[in-house]
Every structure is written in structure tokens, then in C-alpha cells.
């Protein structure tokens, strides 16, 4: 899945090759994405801690390039019902970010934010949807902020859109919308610890291939 | 009901008699069931995009509506089916997210359904049941024994076609 790219040198001049699919990312690229995930998760933990008014710790995120089918397995199987918050990336980088949370996480957030006791995820009120959507917005901003800081690229996100449904049905959306040639997505998994809760949050990043090349170039990584 | 065959994304399989075909969580993708009631043979395809890109011949044929359906017909004929007898049942093609200020976002589901219908029409296969569009994910079960398609969703429960 991971292939090394050889950059030929010719008369002292470098011919920088660019990648045309996510499968061509090598270990160095994955490390860069990990670092982005790391800083993003740090920002996210801070935001989450302020939002929930509790101490939030985090573990090192794992970054994987996954097939949609495998990503669904990582998230409890394709039929597992989760909440997805999706935002389009605009500006210097175009792509899609999707933040995926389990129903339990959503429930505990709603309890601490709105004080609601009983939450049923199949019938979320406008108020509850809005609160979850804001949580997603903050988390997505934490990651785009980290990319922006590292690369000096200008990034904008659209107003987030929310869906409660089977994870398999949500996962295919970013890959299809970006017209990626393969079924691969960049999958960043973070574990947050808050009190007795171990919260697993998953961020999916699907940049257009042009944007990914631009990002790597700005970060000084030769492709 | 002992043998269940799972179809992943951009995949297609054929089964017969008491075998069960299933594809999980279709979002904007479309599940296409083709059925020959005499042979009790059914095929289920899970397509992701409408049209095969001619400039990218290495792509999987099963990923696209216009190439997956003929491939499924060919394989079913190889097992003894007659294409004149084939009927179709389709499900999926939802719009999972509504992005504010971008009305074209998520229209791929609709385009997938259109491409499936166009392709079926081209091969003169009638559509006997359809559960497409709207905004929720669907799991599709297909039973070659009686040709029934069962659509399961989080939002709307279970429906049999």
C-alpha cells in the first residue's frame, strides 16, 4: 500500500514528482500527517476541555490511510449508527473533513452542555443537533488550524452539516465527492480521556490530490 | 438461509437458491439486484459512481453503474440465466449531507440512480422495485430463492420489496 517514490536528479536540477493517489504516500508523508493530527488533537483537547469544562487528556493519535471498507470496520462495522459532522475545505486547500463520534460521546456531551438527561440519537432536537454541530465545528477548526499553522496555507471551512446514520453510508461521501480514484481516505484516530470517559474521536481528511501535493510542498516535503 | 455473501463497496456477486446476498450501509451508492426467477439466480452490485472514466482504463468496472450492470449480466448468463428474463430491484442513492450554500453537494446519489436506470433501460431490464433517494443509509438483503429485496435502515426500519 505504501510505496516509495524515487526523485530523479538530473544535472543538479531536481524533478519533483507529485503523487496522484493516496496509495503513493510514503512513510515520511504519513509522519507529516501524523504530526498534523497530533497538533490538531492538542488543539481539539483544549477546545473540548473548555467546552465541557473538565480536564481532557489525549493520547498520541494514529494516522492511517484506509480503504472505506476497513475504516467502517474500525468504527464498529458498517451498520454501526454514528454521528457524522462534515465540512468542506476551501481556500488554498480543497477537500472534505468529517468528524465522527459515537452515540455515547454525543450523549455525554449533550448532558454536560445542555443538561439533558435522556437523549435518543434517532430523534435529536434542533437544539441538540445544533450543539453537536458546534462541537464538530470546533473539532474541525482545531485540525484545520494545525494544518494552517504548519503550512502557512489559508484554509476556510463551510458551515458543518450533520447526519446520524450507519457509518458505512457516511464514510463513502467524502471519497465520492472528491472524486478520488481509489476508495482510500486519511483516517486520524484520537483518544481523549475525560474523567472516567474514554472518548474516541475520529477525523477523516479527504483532500483533493492537488491540495495534498500543495500541502506537502509547503511543508517542505519532496514528493 | 445459511450461506450469506457480503458485497463490499465497488463489488458485485452472484448467488442462487437459498443463499443470501447482502451489502451494508449504502449512502449515495446504489445497490442493484438482478434476478432470474426460473433459475433462482440473483446478482447484487454495489456501485459508487455513475460512469466509467474512459481515460482511466485501469479502474474497476464494478465501481461504475454503466460497467457493473453489463458485467453482472454476463456473469449471470454464464451461469445459465437468460437476459430476457432478468428483472431489477434497486435501492440507495441517498443524499447524506446537506451543505449550506452548495446545492450541488451530494447530488451524486441522484446521478447514480439515473445512471443505473439508463443502463438498465439500455439492456431492456425492467425495474420492479425501487427504494432510492431521500437522506438515509440503507442495507440491502437480496434472496435469490424468491427474488425478495429487503431494505433495512436506521431511520425507516425494515421494508420488503
Interface residues (C-beta under 8 A of the other chain):
Chain A: X68 X69 X72 X77 X78 X79 X81 X84 X86 X88 X122 X158 X159 X161 X162 X163 X164 X165 X166 X167 X168 X169 X170 X171 X172 X173 X176 X177 X181 X183
Chain B: X8 X9 X10 X24 X25 X26 X27 X28 X29 X48 X49 X56 X59 X94 X96 X97 X98 X99 X100 X101 X102 X105 X106 X108 X135 X136 X137 X138 X139 X153 X154 X155
